[in-house]
């Protein structure tokens, strides 16, 4: 008889360096930051009542391959649900092959992540141990699959069904709202997670909505249909986080303020309940104003993350970025006037860029002066319109691997463009952060938040990473 409560392991596999596999994205951590994989977190809530649940975040716990295998042997799960990422693909394939070679009992393997979601057929070819691919991590179909209640699924691809028409899994819902039980945050090593600007610990992640209604060419979220959680469902999770003593929250929504009325209602409840969480969130310029800034601050928000991307309105328009430079300036101005810090995201090396346009973006970042800036190398990620467009032009080096927005691109205009992009990417960080006023500002903020020790530690680790990378390059 089938076990009514099978053992299920949620796994973030090991990798030699700090890597983020999360929410259909995969990239190397530029510093020492790492947050809980929202995919596995949400599954922990959905599966909790239907299984004996365990979780291993090998990255956060800095576990070696052998240590992870030993842990899994001790758990002896019936099912493993594992993340697989584009940056770590080769390593993930090798690890899973070794794991299944060494395990005496062979659990069913379900994989998820950006490569499995958008390349199911190739994933099954590369990862022969996988029996299924979970496309939508917020779907409760996984419960039916575990308990063998269905033969056909909307959000799951099955190896034996893949060659048949209409058996590919999907990511998006037809319905407007999603609900799920509070994730089992405490299964994850919450004290090991951090963001560069957090002010309390432990930290965990929350989403109030899945996907994004905007259509930015370079962002995978634009491929995911926007689906919101009812406010009572979000509050249920926040109550749970308070109960287990989580202090800091990263709201991982692609656009936290997509529905201003919804957000204002949520923030007012958070204020009334006096959770005393500190938090950060991703916002868009389109519905940000003084009243919303006041509510965010009062509810505990300290940092707003905003996708700025480029200094050219023309390039922003070409990439379907629904904003402009004036709106971006106004956003940062309002945020800073309410003592909210800002993190600006910038992209270096979009198609048709020149050295001057890249330098213009760096100059704009310096002049705009968000509290923090995160520069990324333009990459055509799985599921994005950018990848589809460049593939048609034969300007993709690799669809599946060998690229990382924190290190190198898979966009190939020509060899000179690639070299220029990487040079300007490094220059962006130097020019933005190695300014006396910026160094003083960040030290001052760290002192105020009693985070100077962590700042120094992260700075030293980044320096060490750069030295080792330079050494490997020259040996």
C-alpha positions as CSV (number, residue, x, y, z in Angstrom):
1,X,0.0,0.0,0.0
2,X,1.2,3.5,-0.8
3,X,2.5,5.4,2.2
4,X,-0.1,8.1,3.2
5,X,2.7,10.3,4.5
6,X,5.8,9.7,2.3
7,X,9.1,11.3,3.1
8,X,9.8,14.2,0.8
9,X,13.1,16.1,0.6
10,X,13.3,19.6,-0.7
11,X,16.8,20.1,-2.1
12,X,18.9,23.1,-3.1
13,X,21.9,21.1,-4.5
14,X,25.6,21.8,-3.6
15,X,27.8,24.0,-5.8
16,X,31.4,25.2,-5.3
17,X,30.5,28.9,-4.9
18,X,27.6,30.9,-3.6
19,X,24.8,30.6,-6.1
20,X,21.2,31.7,-6.2
21,X,18.7,29.3,-7.8
22,X,15.3,31.0,-7.2
23,X,12.1,31.8,-8.9
24,X,13.1,30.7,-12.5
25,X,16.4,32.5,-12.2
26,X,20.0,31.4,-11.5
27,X,23.1,33.5,-10.9
28,X,26.2,33.8,-8.8
29,X,25.9,35.9,-5.7
30,X,28.0,39.0,-6.3
31,X,28.8,39.4,-2.6
32,X,27.9,37.2,0.3
33,X,24.1,37.5,0.1
34,X,21.7,34.6,-0.2
35,X,18.0,34.3,0.5
36,X,15.7,31.3,0.8
37,X,14.6,29.8,-2.5
38,X,11.0,30.9,-2.8
39,X,10.2,27.8,-4.9
40,X,11.1,25.4,-2.1
41,X,9.6,27.5,0.6
42,X,6.2,27.6,-1.0
43,X,6.3,23.8,-1.7
44,X,7.0,23.3,2.0
45,X,3.6,24.8,2.8
46,X,1.7,22.9,0.1
47,X,3.3,19.6,1.0
48,X,3.4,19.9,4.8
49,X,0.1,18.2,5.7
50,X,0.7,15.4,3.1
51,X,4.2,14.2,3.9
52,X,7.1,13.9,6.3
53,X,9.0,16.9,5.1
54,X,12.7,17.7,5.2
55,X,14.8,20.4,3.5
56,X,18.5,20.8,2.7
57,X,19.8,24.1,1.4
58,X,23.3,23.0,0.5
59,X,24.3,26.5,-0.6
60,X,23.3,28.3,2.6
61,X,24.8,25.6,4.8
62,X,28.0,25.5,2.7
63,X,27.7,21.7,2.4
64,X,30.0,19.6,0.2
65,X,28.8,17.0,-2.2
66,X,29.7,14.2,0.2
67,X,28.1,15.9,3.1
68,X,24.8,16.3,1.2
69,X,24.8,12.7,0.0
70,X,25.3,11.5,3.6
71,X,22.5,13.7,4.9
72,X,20.1,12.3,2.2
73,X,21.1,8.8,3.0
74,X,20.2,9.4,6.6
75,X,16.8,10.9,5.6
76,X,16.0,8.1,3.1
77,X,13.3,10.0,1.3
78,X,10.7,8.6,-1.0
79,X,10.8,11.7,-3.2
80,X,13.4,14.4,-3.8
81,X,12.3,17.7,-5.3
82,X,15.5,19.4,-6.5
83,X,16.3,22.8,-8.0
84,X,18.4,22.8,-11.1
85,X,19.9,26.0,-12.5
86,X,21.3,27.3,-15.7
87,X,24.6,28.5,-14.2
88,X,25.1,25.3,-12.3
89,X,23.6,22.9,-14.9
90,X,26.7,20.7,-15.5
91,X,27.4,20.5,-11.8
92,X,23.8,19.7,-11.0
93,X,23.7,16.9,-13.6
94,X,26.9,15.3,-12.2
95,X,25.7,15.6,-8.6
96,X,22.4,14.0,-9.2
97,X,24.0,11.1,-11.1
98,X,26.5,10.5,-8.3
99,X,23.7,10.8,-5.7
100,X,21.5,8.1,-7.4
101,X,24.6,5.9,-7.9
102,X,25.3,6.0,-4.2
103,X,21.8,5.8,-2.7
104,X,20.8,2.2,-1.8
105,X,17.1,3.0,-2.2
106,X,16.1,5.1,-5.2
107,X,13.6,7.9,-4.5
108,X,11.6,9.5,-7.2
109,X,13.3,12.6,-8.5
110,X,11.3,15.7,-9.4
111,X,13.3,18.7,-10.7
112,X,12.4,22.3,-11.0
113,X,14.0,25.6,-11.9
114,X,14.6,27.8,-15.1
115,X,16.1,25.0,-17.2
116,X,13.5,22.3,-16.4
117,X,10.6,24.8,-16.7
118,X,11.4,26.0,-20.2
119,X,13.3,23.0,-21.6
120,X,11.5,19.9,-20.3
121,X,12.5,17.5,-23.1
122,X,16.2,18.4,-22.9
123,X,16.1,18.2,-19.1
124,X,14.8,14.6,-19.2
125,X,17.6,13.9,-21.7
126,X,20.3,15.4,-19.5
127,X,19.0,14.2,-16.1
128,X,18.1,10.6,-16.7
129,X,17.2,10.1,-13.0
130,X,14.3,12.6,-13.1
131,X,10.8,11.1,-13.3
132,X,8.9,14.5,-13.4
133,X,9.4,18.2,-13.8
134,X,7.4,20.6,-11.7
135,X,6.7,23.8,-13.7
136,X,4.6,25.9,-11.3
137,X,5.8,25.7,-7.7
138,X,2.6,27.3,-6.4
139,X,0.4,24.6,-7.8
140,X,-1.1,21.9,-5.4
141,X,-0.9,19.4,-8.3
142,X,2.3,18.2,-6.7
143,X,0.2,16.6,-3.9
144,X,-1.8,14.6,-6.4
145,X,1.4,13.5,-8.1
146,X,3.0,12.4,-4.9
147,X,-0.1,10.3,-4.0
148,X,-0.7,9.0,-7.5
149,X,-4.2,10.6,-7.8
150,X,-3.9,11.6,-11.5
151,X,-2.5,10.5,-14.8
152,X,-2.5,13.9,-16.5
153,X,-1.3,17.2,-15.1
154,X,-1.4,20.8,-16.1
155,X,1.7,22.0,-14.2
156,X,3.9,18.8,-14.3
157,X,5.7,17.1,-17.1
158,X,6.1,13.3,-16.9
159,X,9.0,11.5,-18.5
160,X,6.8,8.7,-19.9
161,X,4.2,11.2,-21.3
162,X,6.6,13.8,-22.7
163,X,6.5,12.5,-26.3
164,X,2.7,12.7,-26.4
165,X,0.9,15.8,-27.5
166,X,-0.5,18.2,-24.8
167,X,1.5,16.5,-22.0
168,X,4.0,19.3,-21.5
169,X,3.6,21.0,-18.2
170,X,2.7,24.7,-18.0
171,X,3.6,27.5,-15.6
172,X,0.6,29.8,-15.7
173,X,-2.8,29.7,-14.1
174,X,-6.1,30.5,-15.6
175,X,-7.4,31.7,-12.2
176,X,-6.8,35.2,-10.7
177,X,-5.8,34.2,-7.2
178,X,-3.6,31.7,-5.5
179,X,-3.6,30.5,-1.9
180,X,-1.4,28.0,-0.1
181,X,-0.8,27.1,3.6
182,X,2.0,29.0,5.4
183,X,5.4,27.6,4.3
184,X,7.5,25.8,6.8
185,X,10.2,28.5,7.0
186,X,11.8,27.0,10.0
187,X,12.9,23.9,7.9
188,X,15.4,26.2,6.2
189,X,18.6,27.7,7.8
190,X,17.2,31.2,8.2
191,X,20.1,32.6,10.2
192,X,22.4,31.8,7.2
193,X,20.5,34.1,4.8
194,X,21.2,37.7,4.2
195,X,20.8,40.7,1.9
196,X,23.4,43.5,1.6
197,X,21.0,45.9,3.3
198,X,19.1,43.8,5.9
199,X,18.9,45.2,9.4
200,X,17.7,42.2,11.4
201,X,18.1,38.5,11.4
202,X,16.8,35.8,10.9
203,X,15.5,36.6,7.3
204,X,13.0,34.8,5.1
205,X,11.2,35.4,1.8
206,X,7.5,36.0,1.0
207,X,5.6,36.7,-2.2
208,X,2.1,38.3,-2.3
209,X,1.8,37.5,-6.1
210,X,3.2,35.2,-8.7
211,X,4.5,36.5,-12.0
212,X,4.3,40.1,-13.4
213,X,2.0,42.0,-15.7
214,X,4.8,44.0,-17.3
215,X,6.6,42.8,-20.5
216,X,10.3,43.7,-20.0
217,X,12.2,41.7,-22.7
218,X,15.0,40.7,-20.4
219,X,13.0,39.5,-17.4
220,X,11.6,36.0,-17.0
221,X,8.8,37.3,-14.8
222,X,7.1,38.8,-17.8
223,X,6.5,35.2,-19.1
224,X,4.6,34.4,-15.9
225,X,0.9,35.4,-15.7
226,X,0.3,37.7,-12.8
227,X,-1.7,35.9,-10.1
228,X,-2.2,37.5,-6.7
229,X,-2.7,36.0,-3.2
230,X,-5.7,37.0,-1.2
231,X,-4.6,39.3,1.7
232,X,-5.9,37.0,4.4
233,X,-3.6,34.3,3.0
234,X,-0.6,36.6,3.1
235,X,-1.5,37.6,6.7
236,X,-1.7,34.0,7.7
237,X,1.9,33.6,6.6
238,X,3.1,36.8,8.3
239,X,1.5,35.6,11.5
240,X,3.4,32.3,11.2
241,X,6.7,34.2,10.6
242,X,6.0,36.3,13.7
243,X,5.4,33.1,15.7
244,X,8.7,31.5,14.7
245,X,10.6,34.8,15.4
246,X,11.6,35.8,11.9
247,X,12.7,39.5,12.0
248,X,13.5,40.4,8.4
249,X,11.4,39.8,5.3
250,X,12.4,40.0,1.6
251,X,9.2,40.5,-0.4
252,X,10.2,38.7,-3.6
253,X,7.3,39.9,-5.7
254,X,8.5,41.1,-9.1
255,X,6.4,44.2,-8.6
256,X,5.2,44.7,-5.0
257,X,3.1,47.7,-5.9
258,X,1.3,46.4,-9.0
259,X,-2.1,46.9,-7.2
260,X,-1.8,50.0,-5.1
261,X,-5.2,49.5,-3.3
262,X,-4.2,45.9,-2.4
263,X,-0.8,47.0,-1.1
264,X,-2.1,49.9,1.0
265,X,-4.6,47.5,2.6
266,X,-1.9,45.0,3.4
267,X,0.4,47.6,4.8
268,X,-2.3,49.0,7.0
269,X,-3.0,45.6,8.5
270,X,0.8,45.1,9.1
271,X,0.9,48.4,10.9
272,X,-2.2,47.6,13.0
273,X,-0.8,44.2,14.0
274,X,2.6,45.8,14.9
275,X,4.6,42.9,13.6
276,X,7.8,44.9,13.9
277,X,9.3,43.2,10.8
278,X,11.9,45.1,8.9
279,X,11.6,44.4,5.1
280,X,12.6,45.3,1.6
281,X,10.7,44.9,-1.6
282,X,10.8,45.3,-5.4
283,X,8.7,48.3,-6.6
284,X,7.9,49.9,-10.0
285,X,7.7,53.6,-10.7
286,X,4.2,53.5,-12.2
287,X,2.2,53.7,-8.9
288,X,4.6,55.1,-6.4
289,X,3.7,58.2,-4.5
290,X,4.2,60.1,-1.2
291,X,1.3,58.3,0.6
292,X,2.5,54.9,-0.4
293,X,6.1,55.8,0.7
294,X,4.7,56.9,4.1
295,X,2.8,53.6,4.6
296,X,5.8,51.5,3.5
297,X,8.1,53.3,6.0
298,X,5.5,53.0,8.8
299,X,5.0,49.2,8.2
300,X,8.8,48.6,8.6
301,X,10.2,48.9,5.0
302,X,13.8,50.2,4.9
303,X,14.8,49.5,1.3
304,X,13.0,49.8,-2.1
305,X,14.5,47.9,-5.0
306,X,13.8,49.3,-8.4
307,X,14.7,48.2,-11.9
308,X,16.3,51.2,-13.6
309,X,18.3,49.2,-16.1
310,X,19.6,51.9,-18.5
311,X,20.1,55.7,-18.8
312,X,18.4,55.8,-22.3
313,X,14.7,56.2,-22.7
314,X,15.1,54.8,-26.2
315,X,16.8,51.6,-24.9
316,X,14.2,51.3,-22.2
317,X,11.4,51.5,-24.8
318,X,13.2,48.9,-27.0
319,X,13.3,46.5,-24.1
320,X,9.6,47.1,-23.3
321,X,10.5,48.7,-19.9
322,X,7.4,50.6,-19.0
323,X,9.0,53.6,-17.4
324,X,11.3,56.5,-18.2
325,X,14.1,58.5,-16.7
326,X,12.0,61.2,-15.2
327,X,9.7,58.7,-13.4
328,X,12.8,57.0,-12.1
329,X,14.3,60.2,-10.8
330,X,10.9,61.0,-9.1
331,X,10.8,57.6,-7.5
332,X,14.2,57.9,-5.9
333,X,13.5,61.4,-4.8
334,X,10.3,60.4,-3.0
335,X,11.9,57.3,-1.4
336,X,14.9,59.3,0.0
337,X,12.6,62.1,1.3
338,X,10.9,59.5,3.4
339,X,14.2,58.0,4.7
340,X,13.7,54.9,2.6
341,X,16.9,53.5,1.1
342,X,17.0,52.5,-2.6
343,X,18.7,49.7,-4.5
344,X,18.9,50.4,-8.2
345,X,19.2,47.5,-10.7
346,X,21.2,48.3,-13.8
347,X,22.0,46.2,-16.9
348,X,25.2,46.5,-18.9
349,X,25.5,45.3,-22.5
350,X,22.0,45.1,-23.9
351,X,21.9,44.6,-27.7
352,X,22.8,47.6,-29.7
353,X,24.6,49.3,-26.8
354,X,27.8,51.1,-27.3
355,X,30.7,51.9,-25.0
356,X,29.2,55.4,-24.6
357,X,25.7,54.2,-23.8
358,X,27.2,51.8,-21.1
359,X,29.2,54.7,-19.7
360,X,26.0,56.9,-19.7
361,X,24.3,54.3,-17.6
362,X,27.2,54.3,-15.1
363,X,27.1,58.1,-15.0
364,X,23.4,58.1,-14.5
365,X,23.7,55.7,-11.6
366,X,26.3,58.0,-10.0
367,X,24.1,61.1,-10.5
368,X,20.9,59.5,-9.4
369,X,22.8,58.1,-6.5
370,X,20.5,55.3,-5.1
371,X,21.7,54.1,-1.8
372,X,23.0,50.9,-3.4
373,X,23.4,49.8,-7.1
374,X,23.5,46.3,-8.5
375,X,25.0,46.0,-12.0
376,X,24.3,42.9,-14.1
377,X,25.6,41.8,-17.4
378,X,22.8,41.5,-20.0
379,X,21.9,37.8,-20.4
380,X,19.1,36.2,-22.5
381,X,17.6,33.9,-19.8
382,X,15.3,31.0,-20.5
383,X,11.7,32.1,-20.9
384,X,12.5,35.7,-21.8
385,X,11.5,37.6,-24.9
386,X,15.1,38.7,-25.2
387,X,16.3,35.1,-25.6
388,X,13.6,34.4,-28.2
389,X,14.5,37.5,-30.2
390,X,18.3,36.9,-30.2
391,X,17.8,33.2,-31.0
392,X,16.1,34.2,-34.2
393,X,19.1,36.4,-35.0
394,X,21.6,33.6,-34.1
395,X,23.1,35.8,-31.4
396,X,22.9,33.3,-28.5
397,X,26.1,31.5,-27.4
398,X,24.3,28.9,-25.4
399,X,20.6,28.4,-24.5
400,X,21.2,26.2,-21.5
401,X,24.5,27.1,-19.8
402,X,27.8,29.0,-19.8
403,X,26.3,32.3,-18.8
404,X,25.7,34.2,-15.6
405,X,24.4,37.8,-15.2
406,X,26.9,38.2,-12.4
407,X,29.9,37.2,-14.5
408,X,29.4,36.6,-18.3
409,X,26.7,36.9,-20.9
410,X,25.3,34.4,-23.4
411,X,24.6,37.2,-25.9
412,X,27.0,37.2,-28.8
413,X,27.0,40.3,-31.0
414,X,30.7,39.9,-31.7
415,X,33.9,39.2,-29.6
416,X,34.7,42.9,-29.1
417,X,31.2,43.6,-27.8
418,X,31.5,40.7,-25.3
419,X,34.9,42.0,-24.0
420,X,33.6,45.5,-23.8
421,X,30.5,44.5,-21.8
422,X,32.6,42.6,-19.2
423,X,35.1,45.5,-19.0
424,X,32.3,48.1,-18.4
425,X,30.5,45.8,-15.9
426,X,33.6,45.8,-13.7
427,X,34.1,49.5,-14.2
428,X,30.5,50.2,-13.1
429,X,31.1,48.8,-9.7
430,X,34.4,50.7,-9.2
431,X,33.0,54.0,-10.4
432,X,29.8,53.8,-8.3
433,X,31.2,52.4,-5.0
434,X,34.8,53.7,-4.9
435,X,33.7,57.3,-4.2
436,X,34.5,58.8,-0.8
437,X,30.9,60.0,-0.3
438,X,29.4,56.6,-1.2
439,X,31.9,54.8,1.1
440,X,31.1,57.1,3.9
441,X,27.3,56.8,3.4
442,X,27.3,53.0,3.5
443,X,29.5,52.9,6.6
444,X,27.2,55.4,8.2
445,X,24.1,53.3,7.4
446,X,25.9,50.1,8.6
447,X,26.8,51.8,11.9
448,X,23.2,53.0,12.4
449,X,21.9,49.5,11.8
450,X,24.6,47.9,13.8
451,X,25.7,46.0,10.7
452,X,29.3,47.3,10.3
453,X,30.8,43.9,11.2
454,X,28.8,42.1,8.6
455,X,29.6,44.8,6.0
456,X,33.4,44.4,6.6
457,X,33.1,40.6,6.4
458,X,31.2,40.8,3.1
459,X,33.7,43.4,1.7
460,X,36.6,41.1,2.5
461,X,34.9,38.1,1.0
462,X,34.2,40.0,-2.2
463,X,37.8,41.1,-2.3
464,X,39.0,37.5,-1.8
465,X,36.6,36.3,-4.6
466,X,38.1,38.9,-7.0
467,X,41.7,38.0,-6.0
468,X,41.1,34.2,-6.5
469,X,39.3,34.9,-9.9
470,X,42.2,37.0,-11.0
471,X,44.7,34.3,-9.9
472,X,42.8,31.5,-11.7
473,X,42.7,33.7,-14.9
474,X,46.5,34.1,-14.8
475,X,47.5,30.6,-14.0
